[in-house]
Amino acid sequence: MALQTSGQISINDIHVEAGGSSGSACEINDSDIRGLISKSSGAQMAFNEWYGASAVSAPVWNSSTKTFDLGTPDTIQTKTGNFTLSQGGAVAIIAIGGGGGGAGVLDTSQKSSAPAIRTSGGAGGGVAIKGFIGTSGDSYSVSRGSGGAGHTYSPSIGNGSSGGTTTVSGNSVSLTAGGGSGGQYDYNYSGNNASTGGSASGGDANYVGGIGINITTGYGNNGGNGYGGGGGAGGGNGGQAHPQSGAAARGTSPLDTGWLATYIGNGGRGGVGSWPYKQGETGQSYGGGGGAGGTNADSPNSAGNGGSGSAGIILVCYWN
C-alpha cells in the first residue's frame, strides 16, 4: 500500500513500504529505499519526496488473457457518481458505456408494400480499462451512461434509443466509454440496419461494443420478419433469427470471463416469446444491448417490442 501523502513520515515507514521488516536497520541511501522514488546513490533527498510512494506496480491489463498482471483485484467497487479512492497503491478503473435499445416491429399494416421487415438489436457499450498507482483520497468526476430504451408499440415500427456515454476524469485519468447505438429497422432488406457499438478511449485497453446484428439472409419471404439479438459490452455481436425459428442469439462479450463476468453485460436475445408476439430481451448486467422484437407480419396487431439496453457503470479495483 502506498505511503501517506502528508504529515510525519519516518525512515521506518519508508523501509516497510520498500519490503523491509519494521524496526530493522536501514539507511536512506539503501537501494530499495531510493528505488521507491527513483533516486541514484548519493543523490540529495528529502523525506517529503516519499509522500504517496508505493512499491506496488501499476496493474497492467493483458488483452490476450483478459486479466491483470496482478491477478484478481482484492476489492471491487461499483460507482455511479463522483468518488474518491479509498486506498492507495495499485488501482484500476474500468468504464462501461450504456447499451442501446432494440428496434421494435409490428404487423403487416406497418410494412407498406414491402414483403418483409428486419430489425436489429441494440449495440453494446464500449469498455475502457486503466491501471495506475493511486493515492488514497484522490477524487474523480463521473458521468454514468444510461441504457437505451427499446422501441415499444406506439403504434408504429421504430428504432431503439442509443445508450449513454460513461466518462471518468481526474488525476491524469480520462476515460470515455461510449454508449451503443439503438437497433434499427429496415423494410424489404433494402439496406444495412446493424447498430453501431460504443467506442472507448483513454484506457490502457479499449474495447468497442458489439453490434446488434443486421439480418443478411432472406428471412420473411412468406410474411415473417427477421430480427437480431443485442450486442455485448466491449464486443460480441448478436445473432439473427426468423420468428418461427426461435430466439436470436445474444452477443457474448469477449470480456465475459473470470471475475469480470459479473459486471460485463452480454446482449439480450432477440424475439423471445410465443409466435407471433416476439419481444426483445433486456441487455444483461452493465452495457449490454437490448434484443430486437419480431412478429409474423401477416398476423393483425401483433407487436414485437425491442428490449432495453442495460446502463453503464464504473468499476474501481484495488489490490492490497
C-alpha positions as CSV (number, residue, x, y, z in Angstrom):
1,M,0.0,0.0,0.0
2,A,1.3,3.5,-0.8
3,L,2.9,5.8,1.9
4,Q,0.8,8.6,3.4
5,T,0.6,11.9,1.4
6,S,1.0,14.3,4.3
7,G,2.1,14.5,7.9
8,Q,5.1,12.9,9.7
9,I,6.9,10.2,7.8
10,S,9.8,8.1,9.1
11,I,12.6,6.1,7.6
12,N,11.0,3.0,9.1
13,D,7.7,3.8,7.3
14,I,9.6,4.0,4.0
15,H,11.6,0.9,4.7
16,V,8.5,-1.2,5.4
17,E,6.9,0.1,2.1
18,A,10.1,-1.0,0.3
19,G,9.6,-4.5,1.7
20,G,11.8,-4.4,4.8
21,S,10.9,-5.5,8.3
22,S,9.7,-2.9,10.8
23,G,12.5,-1.8,13.2
24,S,15.3,-3.4,11.2
25,A,18.4,-1.4,10.3
26,C,18.3,0.7,7.2
27,E,19.6,3.9,5.7
28,I,18.1,6.5,3.4
29,N,20.7,5.7,0.7
30,D,19.8,2.0,0.6
31,S,18.9,0.9,-2.9
32,D,15.4,-0.4,-2.1
33,I,14.5,2.9,-0.3
34,R,15.9,5.0,-3.1
35,G,14.1,2.9,-5.7
36,L,10.7,4.0,-4.4
37,I,11.4,7.5,-5.8
38,S,13.9,6.5,-8.5
39,K,16.9,8.3,-6.9
40,S,20.5,7.4,-7.7
41,S,23.1,6.6,-5.0
42,G,24.2,9.6,-3.0
43,A,21.6,11.9,-4.5
44,Q,20.2,14.7,-2.4
45,M,16.8,13.6,-0.9
46,A,14.1,15.0,1.4
47,F,11.7,12.9,3.4
48,N,8.6,14.6,1.8
49,E,9.7,13.2,-1.6
50,W,8.4,9.8,-0.4
51,Y,4.8,11.1,0.1
52,G,2.5,8.8,-1.8
53,A,5.4,6.5,-2.9
54,S,4.5,2.8,-3.5
55,A,6.5,-0.4,-4.0
56,V,3.5,-1.8,-5.8
57,S,3.5,-1.9,-9.6
58,A,0.6,-0.5,-11.6
59,P,-1.8,-3.2,-12.8
60,V,-1.4,-3.9,-16.5
61,W,-4.2,-5.3,-18.5
62,N,-3.3,-8.3,-20.6
63,S,-5.5,-8.2,-23.7
64,S,-4.8,-11.8,-24.6
65,T,-5.7,-13.4,-21.3
66,K,-8.2,-10.7,-20.3
67,T,-6.6,-10.5,-16.8
68,F,-4.4,-8.0,-14.9
69,D,-0.8,-8.8,-14.3
70,L,-1.6,-8.6,-10.5
71,G,-4.4,-11.2,-10.8
72,T,-7.8,-10.7,-9.4
73,P,-8.5,-7.5,-7.5
74,D,-8.9,-7.8,-3.8
75,T,-11.6,-5.2,-3.7
76,I,-14.1,-4.3,-6.5
77,Q,-16.4,-1.3,-6.1
78,T,-19.2,-0.1,-8.4
79,K,-19.6,3.7,-8.8
80,T,-22.4,5.6,-10.3
81,G,-21.2,9.1,-9.4
82,N,-18.2,11.1,-8.3
83,F,-15.8,9.2,-5.9
84,T,-12.5,9.3,-4.1
85,L,-10.1,6.5,-3.8
86,S,-10.5,4.6,-0.5
87,Q,-6.9,3.4,-0.6
88,G,-3.6,4.0,-2.4
89,G,-1.4,1.6,-4.3
90,A,-2.3,-0.5,-7.3
91,V,-5.7,0.7,-8.7
92,A,-7.6,0.1,-11.9
93,I,-10.7,1.9,-13.2
94,I,-13.0,0.3,-15.7
95,A,-15.6,2.4,-17.5
96,I,-18.6,0.7,-19.3
97,G,-20.9,2.6,-21.6
98,G,-24.7,2.1,-21.7
99,G,-26.2,-0.5,-24.1
100,G,-28.5,0.5,-26.9
101,G,-32.2,-0.5,-27.0
102,G,-33.5,-2.9,-29.6
103,A,-35.8,-2.0,-32.5
104,G,-39.5,-2.9,-32.5
105,V,-41.7,-4.1,-35.3
106,L,-45.5,-4.5,-35.9
107,D,-47.7,-6.4,-38.3
108,T,-48.3,-6.2,-42.0
109,S,-50.2,-2.8,-41.7
110,Q,-46.8,-1.2,-40.8
111,K,-44.7,-2.6,-43.6
112,S,-46.4,-0.8,-46.6
113,S,-45.8,-2.7,-49.8
114,A,-42.6,-4.4,-48.6
115,P,-42.8,-8.2,-48.4
116,A,-40.9,-8.3,-45.0
117,I,-39.2,-6.3,-42.3
118,R,-36.0,-6.9,-40.4
119,T,-34.9,-5.4,-37.1
120,S,-31.6,-5.4,-35.3
121,G,-30.8,-5.5,-31.6
122,G,-29.1,-2.6,-29.8
123,A,-25.3,-2.4,-29.7
124,G,-23.2,-2.9,-26.6
125,G,-21.4,-0.1,-24.8
126,G,-17.7,0.4,-25.1
127,V,-15.2,-0.5,-22.3
128,A,-12.1,1.4,-21.3
129,I,-9.6,-0.1,-18.7
130,K,-6.9,1.9,-17.0
131,G,-4.4,0.7,-14.3
132,F,-2.2,3.1,-12.3
133,I,-0.7,3.8,-8.8
134,G,-3.3,5.8,-6.9
135,T,-3.2,7.9,-3.8
136,S,-5.9,7.5,-1.1
137,G,-8.3,10.4,-1.2
138,D,-7.7,11.3,-4.9
139,S,-11.1,12.4,-6.4
140,Y,-12.6,11.6,-9.8
141,S,-15.6,13.1,-11.6
142,V,-18.0,10.7,-13.2
143,S,-20.8,10.7,-15.8
144,R,-22.6,7.3,-16.0
145,G,-24.3,6.3,-19.3
146,S,-27.9,5.2,-19.2
147,G,-29.3,2.2,-21.1
148,G,-31.2,3.0,-24.3
149,A,-34.9,2.3,-24.4
150,G,-36.2,-0.4,-26.7
151,H,-38.8,0.6,-29.1
152,T,-42.4,-0.2,-28.0
153,Y,-45.8,-0.1,-29.6
154,S,-46.6,3.5,-30.5
155,P,-48.3,2.2,-32.9
156,S,-45.5,2.0,-35.5
157,I,-42.3,0.3,-36.2
158,G,-39.3,2.1,-34.8
159,N,-35.6,2.2,-33.9
160,G,-34.3,1.7,-30.4
161,S,-32.7,4.5,-28.4
162,S,-28.9,4.8,-28.0
163,G,-27.1,4.1,-24.7
164,G,-25.4,6.9,-22.9
165,T,-21.7,7.6,-22.6
166,T,-19.8,6.9,-19.4
167,T,-16.8,9.1,-18.5
168,V,-14.3,9.2,-15.7
169,S,-11.8,12.1,-15.2
170,G,-9.3,13.3,-12.6
171,N,-5.6,12.9,-11.7
172,S,-4.3,12.2,-15.2
173,V,-7.1,9.6,-15.8
174,S,-9.6,10.4,-18.6
175,L,-11.7,7.5,-19.7
176,T,-14.6,7.5,-22.2
177,A,-16.8,4.5,-22.8
178,G,-19.4,5.4,-25.5
179,G,-23.0,4.1,-25.5
180,G,-24.1,1.6,-28.1
181,S,-26.5,2.9,-30.8
182,G,-30.1,1.8,-30.8
183,G,-31.3,-1.1,-33.0
184,Q,-32.5,-0.2,-36.5
185,Y,-35.4,-1.5,-38.7
186,D,-35.4,-1.9,-42.5
187,Y,-38.1,-2.6,-45.0
188,N,-37.7,-5.3,-47.6
189,Y,-34.0,-5.9,-46.6
190,S,-33.1,-2.8,-48.6
191,G,-30.0,-1.7,-46.6
192,N,-27.7,-2.3,-43.7
193,N,-29.6,-1.9,-40.4
194,A,-26.9,-3.0,-38.0
195,S,-26.4,-0.9,-34.9
196,T,-23.0,0.6,-34.0
197,G,-21.0,-0.5,-30.9
198,G,-20.0,2.2,-28.4
199,S,-16.4,3.4,-28.8
200,A,-13.8,3.6,-26.0
201,S,-10.7,5.7,-25.3
202,G,-8.3,6.8,-22.7
203,G,-7.5,3.3,-21.3
204,D,-4.5,1.0,-21.4
205,A,-7.0,-1.2,-23.2
206,N,-10.1,0.0,-25.1
207,Y,-12.9,-2.2,-26.4
208,V,-15.6,-1.3,-28.9
209,G,-19.1,-2.7,-28.1
210,G,-20.6,-5.5,-30.1
211,I,-23.3,-4.7,-32.7
212,G,-26.9,-5.8,-32.8
213,I,-26.6,-7.7,-36.0
214,N,-28.5,-7.0,-39.2
215,I,-30.3,-9.8,-40.9
216,T,-28.5,-10.7,-44.1
217,T,-30.4,-13.7,-45.3
218,G,-33.8,-14.0,-47.0
219,Y,-36.0,-14.3,-43.9
220,G,-39.5,-13.2,-44.2
221,N,-40.4,-14.1,-47.8
222,N,-43.8,-15.5,-46.6
223,G,-44.6,-12.5,-44.4
224,G,-42.2,-13.2,-41.4
225,N,-39.9,-10.6,-40.0
226,G,-36.2,-11.2,-39.4
227,Y,-34.7,-9.9,-36.2
228,G,-31.4,-9.8,-34.2
229,G,-30.0,-10.1,-30.7
230,G,-28.3,-7.3,-28.9
231,G,-24.5,-6.8,-28.8
232,G,-22.3,-7.4,-25.8
233,A,-20.4,-4.7,-23.9
234,G,-16.9,-4.4,-25.2
235,G,-17.6,-6.7,-28.2
236,G,-19.6,-9.7,-29.2
237,N,-22.2,-9.4,-32.0
238,G,-25.8,-10.6,-31.6
239,G,-27.1,-13.4,-33.7
240,Q,-30.1,-13.5,-36.1
241,A,-33.4,-15.4,-36.3
242,H,-36.7,-15.7,-38.1
243,P,-39.9,-15.6,-35.9
244,Q,-40.7,-19.2,-36.5
245,S,-37.2,-20.5,-35.7
246,G,-36.7,-19.4,-32.1
247,A,-35.0,-16.6,-30.4
248,A,-32.0,-14.8,-31.9
249,A,-28.8,-15.4,-30.0
250,R,-27.4,-12.7,-27.7
251,G,-24.0,-11.2,-28.3
252,T,-21.5,-12.6,-25.8
253,S,-18.8,-10.1,-24.8
254,P,-15.2,-11.4,-25.1
255,L,-14.7,-9.8,-21.6
256,D,-17.3,-12.1,-20.1
257,T,-14.8,-14.2,-18.3
258,G,-13.5,-14.7,-14.7
259,W,-14.4,-12.0,-12.2
260,L,-15.4,-9.6,-14.9
261,A,-18.3,-11.8,-16.0
262,T,-20.3,-10.5,-13.0
263,Y,-20.2,-6.9,-14.5
264,I,-19.8,-7.1,-18.2
265,G,-23.1,-7.2,-20.0
266,N,-24.0,-9.6,-22.8
267,G,-26.7,-8.6,-25.2
268,G,-30.4,-9.5,-24.8
269,R,-31.8,-12.2,-27.1
270,G,-34.0,-11.0,-30.0
271,G,-37.6,-12.2,-30.4
272,V,-38.4,-14.1,-27.2
273,G,-41.9,-15.4,-26.6
274,S,-44.7,-17.3,-28.3
275,W,-45.3,-16.8,-32.0
276,P,-46.4,-14.3,-33.4
277,Y,-45.5,-12.0,-30.5
278,K,-41.8,-11.9,-30.2
279,Q,-40.2,-9.5,-27.7
280,G,-36.6,-8.5,-27.3
281,E,-34.8,-9.2,-24.0
282,T,-33.2,-6.5,-21.9
283,G,-29.4,-6.4,-22.1
284,Q,-27.6,-8.2,-19.3
285,S,-25.5,-6.7,-16.4
286,Y,-23.9,-3.5,-17.4
287,G,-23.6,-2.2,-21.0
288,G,-25.4,-5.0,-22.9
289,G,-27.6,-4.1,-25.9
290,G,-31.3,-5.0,-25.9
291,G,-32.6,-7.6,-28.3
292,A,-34.9,-6.7,-31.2
293,G,-38.6,-7.5,-31.5
294,G,-40.1,-9.5,-34.3
295,T,-43.6,-10.7,-35.3
296,N,-45.4,-12.7,-38.0
297,A,-46.0,-9.8,-40.3
298,D,-49.3,-11.2,-41.5
299,S,-50.8,-11.5,-38.0
300,P,-53.0,-8.4,-37.3
301,N,-52.0,-6.2,-34.4
302,S,-49.1,-8.4,-33.4
303,A,-46.3,-6.3,-31.8
304,G,-42.7,-7.2,-31.2
305,N,-41.2,-4.7,-28.8
306,G,-37.5,-4.2,-28.6
307,G,-35.6,-4.8,-25.3
308,S,-33.9,-2.0,-23.4
309,G,-30.1,-1.8,-23.1
310,S,-28.6,-2.0,-19.7
311,A,-27.0,1.0,-18.1
312,G,-23.2,1.6,-17.9
313,I,-21.1,1.5,-14.7
314,I,-17.7,2.4,-13.3
315,L,-15.6,-0.3,-11.6
316,V,-12.9,0.7,-9.2
317,C,-10.5,-2.1,-8.4
318,Y,-7.9,-2.3,-5.6
319,W,-5.0,-4.7,-4.7
320,N,-3.9,-4.9,-1.1
